[in-house]
Every structure is written in structure tokens, then in C-alpha cells.
Amino acid sequence: MRCRCPACGKYGMRWDARARVLLCYYVDCRHVTRLANKKESPTIEEMASAILQDAQNIRSDTLTDIVLTG
């Protein structure tokens, strides 16, 4: 299963079982989304909610940066 990366917008987010994170495999991005630490692989719903939460955090940080530098 591939998901859209919240940072670059490309379909490249994949579950990396060794690192236990969602990782964007595009070389120019390499965005990492961490999930709750547990032994079994996450469900699709857990991955989707983690990506949505990460996207919201990225957007709010971007808006903060624009306001602070403007």
C-alpha cells in the first residue's frame, strides 16, 4: 500500500518495518511519519490517521512560519 506524502504530495509513503515508521521513498523528500510504538504492523486506518495528523502539523507550521517571517 502506498500513501500520499504530506510533505511533497507524491505517492511514496510506505511502511518501513525495520524502522517502524512511514517513510517517503523519494530522494528529494525522505519525509518520516512516526506512529505509536507497538510490535505488530499498523492497520490502514492507523496509517491514514497518522498521515492526516502529520499533514495538519505541516500546514500549521507553514502558516506559522509565513506569519513570523512576513
C-alpha positions as CSV (number, residue, x, y, z in Angstrom):
1,M,0.0,0.0,0.0
2,R,1.3,3.4,-0.9
3,C,0.0,6.7,0.5
4,R,0.5,10.3,-0.5
5,C,3.3,12.1,1.4
6,P,2.0,15.1,3.4
7,A,5.3,17.0,2.7
8,C,5.9,16.5,-1.1
9,G,2.4,15.4,-2.2
10,K,3.7,12.4,-4.2
11,Y,2.5,8.8,-3.7
12,G,5.6,7.4,-2.0
13,M,4.8,6.9,1.7
14,R,5.5,3.2,2.6
15,W,5.6,1.3,5.9
16,D,9.2,0.6,6.8
17,A,9.0,-2.4,9.2
18,R,12.7,-2.2,10.2
19,A,12.4,1.4,11.4
20,R,8.7,1.2,12.3
21,V,7.9,4.4,10.5
22,L,6.1,5.6,7.4
23,L,8.8,6.9,5.0
24,C,8.6,8.8,1.7
25,Y,11.0,7.0,-0.7
26,Y,11.5,10.0,-3.0
27,V,15.2,11.1,-2.6
28,D,14.3,14.8,-2.7
29,C,11.8,14.4,0.2
30,R,12.5,11.5,2.6
31,H,9.8,12.7,5.0
32,V,9.2,10.5,8.0
33,T,5.9,10.0,9.9
34,R,6.2,8.2,13.2
35,L,3.4,6.0,14.5
36,A,2.7,4.8,18.0
37,N,5.3,2.2,19.1
38,K,3.9,-1.3,19.1
39,K,5.0,-4.7,18.0
40,E,2.6,-5.5,15.2
41,S,2.3,-3.7,11.9
42,P,-0.3,-0.8,11.9
43,T,-3.6,-1.1,10.2
44,I,-4.6,1.0,7.2
45,E,-6.7,3.2,9.5
46,E,-3.8,3.9,11.8
47,M,-1.6,4.8,8.9
48,A,-4.2,7.1,7.4
49,S,-4.8,8.9,10.7
50,A,-1.1,9.4,11.3
51,I,-0.6,10.8,7.8
52,L,-3.6,13.2,8.3
53,Q,-2.3,14.4,11.6
54,D,1.2,14.9,10.2
55,A,-0.3,16.9,7.2
56,Q,-2.2,19.1,9.7
57,N,1.0,19.7,11.6
58,I,2.9,20.6,8.5
59,R,0.3,23.1,7.4
60,S,0.1,24.8,10.7
61,D,3.9,25.0,10.9
62,T,3.9,26.5,7.4
63,L,1.3,29.1,8.3
64,T,3.2,30.0,11.5
65,D,6.5,30.4,9.5
66,I,4.8,32.6,6.9
67,V,3.3,34.9,9.6
68,L,6.6,35.1,11.6
69,T,8.8,35.9,8.5
70,G,6.3,38.3,6.9
